[in-house]
């Protein structure tokens, strides 16, 4: 269903959104970030080619943290715009790419014993990424990436000054080409 929504939203819908386009090219990927599983989280991404050299990625994530007396939950929503160097062959979104990334995440902290909310914060991230998509048998996509950018933390109640710092991101996506 996610692939159909992504295909419709980018104007490339066809009779079966999971089927290759008329020229046999696969241009949709549904994937997850491998590192999310190691941080008690889950990430889901949908990517669709919107032009010969361009694809759009919509990503969402959920992570639980803070153990013991406290619990925290972080929700994230983001997007990438990827420019592909070699968009040809049976898999249009494979090989090297450059990307512009933007995301926002909201974290809430709660005291477990009482259920009292202790506060919220927002994290905003902007990055430039470089990556390479490898494919296995035209269906499995492995996409390592490296990015540099900035991360800004904002107090949910506005009482603390925002903080901005530089960031480095190491990504590894695994997914299915549709």
C-alpha positions as a Python dict, from the first residue, in 0.01 Angstrom:
ca = {
    (1, 'X'): (0, 0, 0),
    (2, 'X'): (284, 240, 84),
    (3, 'X'): (427, 198, -267),
    (4, 'X'): (87, 276, -421),
    (5, 'X'): (49, 592, -210),
    (6, 'X'): (403, 703, -296),
    (7, 'X'): (349, 634, -667),
    (8, 'X'): (21, 826, -669),
    (9, 'X'): (170, 1118, -475),
    (10, 'X'): (456, 1157, -722),
    (11, 'X'): (236, 1135, -1030),
    (12, 'X'): (377, 803, -1154),
    (13, 'X'): (83, 578, -1072),
    (14, 'X'): (8, 295, -1312),
    (15, 'X'): (-231, -1, -1312),
    (16, 'X'): (-22, -198, -1062),
    (17, 'X'): (197, 36, -852),
    (18, 'X'): (426, -255, -760),
    (19, 'X'): (497, -351, -1122),
    (20, 'X'): (787, -218, -1327),
    (21, 'X'): (701, 74, -1552),
    (22, 'X'): (645, 15, -1923),
    (23, 'X'): (1016, 8, -2008),
    (24, 'X'): (1081, -266, -1746),
    (25, 'X'): (1255, -27, -1505),
    (26, 'X'): (1206, -72, -1131),
    (27, 'X'): (1167, 273, -975),
    (28, 'X'): (1013, 222, -628),
    (29, 'X'): (1184, 96, -310),
    (30, 'X'): (1037, 17, 33),
    (31, 'X'): (1311, -10, 296),
    (32, 'X'): (1417, 23, 658),
    (33, 'X'): (1724, 162, 834),
    (34, 'X'): (1923, -129, 980),
    (35, 'X'): (2070, 81, 1264),
    (36, 'X'): (1721, 163, 1401),
    (37, 'X'): (1686, -194, 1531),
    (38, 'X'): (1997, -145, 1749),
    (39, 'X'): (1851, 166, 1916),
    (40, 'X'): (1515, 14, 2018),
    (41, 'X'): (1351, 171, 1715),
    (42, 'X'): (1186, 111, 1383),
    (43, 'X'): (1219, 308, 1060),
    (44, 'X'): (1020, 274, 739),
    (45, 'X'): (1104, 445, 411),
    (46, 'X'): (941, 468, 71),
    (47, 'X'): (1129, 593, -235),
    (48, 'X'): (1003, 664, -583),
    (49, 'X'): (1171, 795, -897),
    (50, 'X'): (1005, 1118, -1014),
    (51, 'X'): (1239, 1206, -1303),
    (52, 'X'): (1522, 1025, -1484),
    (53, 'X'): (1789, 1143, -1237),
    (54, 'X'): (1569, 1224, -936),
    (55, 'X'): (1390, 1028, -663),
    (56, 'X'): (1202, 1129, -347),
    (57, 'X'): (1224, 941, -17),
    (58, 'X'): (964, 976, 260),
    (59, 'X'): (1073, 828, 593),
    (60, 'X'): (917, 781, 934),
    (61, 'X'): (1047, 635, 1257),
    (62, 'X'): (962, 548, 1615),
    (63, 'X'): (1208, 487, 1898),
    (64, 'X'): (1170, 406, 2266),
    (65, 'X'): (1442, 510, 2506),
    (66, 'X'): (1510, 600, 2870),
    (67, 'X'): (1479, 285, 3078),
    (68, 'X'): (1411, 238, 3449),
    (69, 'X'): (1232, 522, 3628),
    (70, 'X'): (1173, 711, 3304),
    (71, 'X'): (1048, 634, 2957),
    (72, 'X'): (1078, 832, 2638),
    (73, 'X'): (931, 808, 2292),
    (74, 'X'): (1061, 972, 1977),
    (75, 'X'): (860, 1008, 1655),
    (76, 'X'): (1041, 1116, 1338),
    (77, 'X'): (933, 1225, 991),
    (78, 'X'): (1173, 1317, 713),
    (79, 'X'): (1240, 1338, 342),
    (80, 'X'): (1531, 1301, 101),
    (81, 'X'): (1571, 1430, -249),
    (82, 'X'): (1820, 1202, -430),
    (83, 'X'): (2004, 1278, -754),
    (84, 'X'): (2127, 962, -928),
    (85, 'X'): (2442, 967, -1140),
    (86, 'X'): (2349, 670, -1366),
    (87, 'X'): (1970, 629, -1398),
    (88, 'X'): (1961, 366, -1669),
    (89, 'X'): (1919, -5, -1707),
    (90, 'X'): (1649, -225, -1553),
    (91, 'X'): (1689, -59, -1210),
    (92, 'X'): (1664, 318, -1236),
    (93, 'X'): (1746, 399, -874),
    (94, 'X'): (2070, 208, -826),
    (95, 'X'): (2437, 308, -821),
    (96, 'X'): (2582, 630, -675),
    (97, 'X'): (2373, 927, -563),
    (98, 'X'): (2382, 1263, -383),
    (99, 'X'): (2098, 1357, -147),
    (100, 'X'): (1956, 1650, 46),
    (101, 'X'): (1792, 1535, 372),
    (102, 'X'): (1560, 1715, 615),
    (103, 'X'): (1383, 1562, 916),
    (104, 'X'): (1207, 1653, 1239),
    (105, 'X'): (1170, 1440, 1549),
    (106, 'X'): (967, 1493, 1868),
    (107, 'X'): (1080, 1331, 2195),
    (108, 'X'): (865, 1317, 2508),
    (109, 'X'): (994, 1212, 2852),
    (110, 'X'): (767, 1059, 3118),
    (111, 'X'): (830, 948, 3478),
    (112, 'X'): (728, 580, 3474),
    (113, 'X'): (603, 555, 3834),
    (114, 'X'): (360, 847, 3816),
    (115, 'X'): (299, 886, 3443),
    (116, 'X'): (381, 1256, 3472),
    (117, 'X'): (511, 1418, 3157),
    (118, 'X'): (847, 1581, 3222),
    (119, 'X'): (885, 1760, 2893),
    (120, 'X'): (929, 1743, 2521),
    (121, 'X'): (1194, 1843, 2274),
    (122, 'X'): (1217, 1877, 1898),
    (123, 'X'): (1516, 1779, 1689),
    (124, 'X'): (1559, 1924, 1340),
    (125, 'X'): (1821, 1786, 1103),
    (126, 'X'): (1948, 1898, 762),
    (127, 'X'): (2217, 1700, 580),
    (128, 'X'): (2393, 1637, 253),
    (129, 'X'): (2443, 1263, 191),
    (130, 'X'): (2640, 1057, -56),
    (131, 'X'): (2550, 693, -105),
    (132, 'X'): (2546, 392, -333),
    (133, 'X'): (2264, 145, -389),
    (134, 'X'): (2360, -216, -456),
    (135, 'X'): (2098, -461, -577),
    (136, 'X'): (2073, -836, -547),
    (137, 'X'): (1884, -1011, -829),
    (138, 'X'): (1696, -691, -909),
    (139, 'X'): (1479, -714, -595),
    (140, 'X'): (1687, -661, -277),
    (141, 'X'): (1837, -316, -227),
    (142, 'X'): (2133, -244, 4),
    (143, 'X'): (2208, 126, 38),
    (144, 'X'): (2499, 250, 254),
    (145, 'X'): (2538, 627, 289),
    (146, 'X'): (2744, 891, 466),
    (147, 'X'): (2617, 1239, 544),
    (148, 'X'): (2724, 1566, 707),
    (149, 'X'): (2499, 1845, 827),
    (150, 'X'): (2354, 2018, 1132),
    (151, 'X'): (2120, 1909, 1411),
    (152, 'X'): (1917, 2160, 1613),
    (153, 'X'): (1749, 2081, 1947),
    (154, 'X'): (1451, 2290, 2059),
    (155, 'X'): (1282, 2283, 2401),
    (156, 'X'): (914, 2190, 2359),
    (157, 'X'): (810, 2456, 2613),
    (158, 'X'): (1042, 2726, 2482),
    (159, 'X'): (1223, 2777, 2814),
    (160, 'X'): (1569, 2668, 2698),
    (161, 'X'): (1778, 2822, 2423),
    (162, 'X'): (1801, 2620, 2101),
    (163, 'X'): (2129, 2439, 2046),
    (164, 'X'): (2280, 2365, 1707),
    (165, 'X'): (2566, 2127, 1639),
    (166, 'X'): (2725, 1963, 1340),
    (167, 'X'): (2634, 1602, 1270),
    (168, 'X'): (2766, 1302, 1083),
    (169, 'X'): (2528, 1027, 971),
    (170, 'X'): (2616, 673, 870),
    (171, 'X'): (2317, 500, 710),
    (172, 'X'): (2245, 148, 593),
    (173, 'X'): (1911, 75, 429),
    (174, 'X'): (1785, -266, 330),
    (175, 'X'): (1474, -293, 121),
    (176, 'X'): (1279, -435, -169),
    (177, 'X'): (1262, -292, -520),
    (178, 'X'): (909, -281, -663),
}
